[in-house]
């Protein structure tokens, strides 16, 4: 299956799904630049990518409480704050940390090969 994603920015590029459902998102420096988080659209699913130290975490980007993009929120340490109602989510686990968010957020697998970030969506 060859699916295409597009990074949501003016300098968008397209990447193709490879072996075992892993999507090549792109070189880390191009994906993140100076930012620690960013949103992408992966086969119609909004995914938030978060850089914490040397690890990259991927979550569904839509808050489980409201229809806000988590990647648009304030990001500090390992917590992202929903920009709509200020609930917190742990980007390492997808765990809801504070009200009004009460349901955890779906996580997705990530890996880095060379300097390229790959994401595999969970069902």
C-alpha positions as CSV (number, residue, x, y, z in Angstrom):
1,X,0.0,0.0,0.0
2,X,1.5,3.3,-1.0
3,X,-0.1,6.1,0.9
4,X,1.0,9.7,0.9
5,X,1.3,12.2,3.8
6,X,1.9,15.9,3.7
7,X,3.6,18.0,6.3
8,X,1.3,21.0,7.0
9,X,3.5,23.9,6.1
10,X,4.4,26.2,3.2
11,X,7.5,24.0,2.5
12,X,5.4,20.8,2.5
13,X,6.8,17.6,1.1
14,X,5.2,14.3,0.4
15,X,6.4,10.9,1.7
16,X,5.3,7.4,0.8
17,X,4.4,4.5,3.1
18,X,7.0,1.8,3.2
19,X,7.4,-1.6,4.7
20,X,5.1,-2.7,7.5
21,X,3.1,0.5,7.5
22,X,6.0,2.8,8.5
23,X,5.7,6.3,6.9
24,X,8.9,8.2,6.2
25,X,8.1,11.7,7.6
26,X,11.4,13.3,6.7
27,X,14.8,14.4,8.1
28,X,14.4,15.6,11.8
29,X,15.8,19.0,11.1
30,X,13.3,19.6,8.3
31,X,10.3,18.1,10.3
32,X,11.0,20.2,13.4
33,X,13.3,23.0,12.6
34,X,13.7,25.0,15.8
35,X,10.3,23.8,17.1
36,X,9.7,21.0,19.6
37,X,6.3,20.1,18.2
38,X,4.5,20.1,14.9
39,X,1.3,18.7,13.3
40,X,1.1,16.6,10.2
41,X,-1.8,15.0,8.2
42,X,-1.2,11.2,7.8
43,X,-3.7,9.6,5.5
44,X,-6.4,12.0,6.7
45,X,-5.5,11.5,10.4
46,X,-4.0,14.5,12.2
47,X,-0.9,13.5,14.1
48,X,1.1,15.6,16.6
49,X,4.8,15.1,16.7
50,X,6.7,16.0,19.8
51,X,10.4,16.2,20.5
52,X,11.4,15.5,24.1
53,X,15.2,15.4,24.6
54,X,16.4,12.8,22.1
55,X,13.0,11.1,21.7
56,X,10.2,11.7,19.3
57,X,6.6,11.0,20.3
58,X,3.5,10.8,18.1
59,X,-0.1,11.2,19.2
60,X,-3.4,11.9,17.6
61,X,-3.4,15.6,17.3
62,X,-7.0,16.2,18.1
63,X,-7.8,16.8,21.8
64,X,-10.1,14.0,23.2
65,X,-12.1,16.7,25.0
66,X,-12.6,19.3,22.2
67,X,-11.8,19.8,18.6
68,X,-8.5,21.5,19.1
69,X,-5.1,20.6,17.7
70,X,-2.8,19.6,20.5
71,X,0.3,20.6,18.5
72,X,-1.0,24.2,18.6
73,X,-0.8,24.2,22.4
74,X,1.9,25.3,24.8
75,X,4.5,22.5,25.0
76,X,6.9,22.3,28.0
77,X,8.9,19.3,29.2
78,X,6.7,16.3,28.3
79,X,3.3,18.0,28.6
80,X,1.2,19.6,25.9
81,X,-1.5,22.0,26.9
82,X,-4.7,21.9,24.8
83,X,-5.0,25.4,23.3
84,X,-8.8,25.4,23.7
85,X,-9.5,24.4,27.3
86,X,-6.0,24.1,28.9
87,X,-6.1,20.4,29.8
88,X,-2.7,18.6,29.8
89,X,-1.6,15.5,28.0
90,X,1.7,13.6,28.6
91,X,3.2,13.3,25.0
92,X,5.3,10.2,26.1
93,X,2.2,8.1,27.0
94,X,-0.9,10.0,25.6
95,X,-2.2,10.0,29.2
96,X,-4.7,12.7,30.2
97,X,-3.1,14.7,33.1
98,X,-5.7,17.3,33.9
99,X,-9.3,18.4,33.4
100,X,-11.2,18.9,31.3
101,X,-9.3,16.2,29.4
102,X,-10.4,12.8,30.9
103,X,-9.6,10.3,28.1
104,X,-6.1,9.4,27.0
105,X,-4.9,10.2,23.5
106,X,-3.9,7.4,21.1
107,X,-0.2,7.0,20.6
108,X,1.7,6.0,17.5
109,X,5.0,4.3,17.1
110,X,8.1,6.3,16.0
111,X,11.6,5.4,15.0
112,X,14.6,7.2,13.6
113,X,16.8,5.7,10.9
114,X,19.8,7.8,10.1
115,X,18.3,11.2,10.5
116,X,14.9,10.3,9.1
117,X,11.8,10.2,11.3
118,X,9.3,7.3,10.6
119,X,5.8,7.0,12.1
120,X,3.5,3.9,12.1
121,X,-0.2,4.6,13.0
122,X,-1.9,2.5,15.5
123,X,-5.4,1.2,14.7
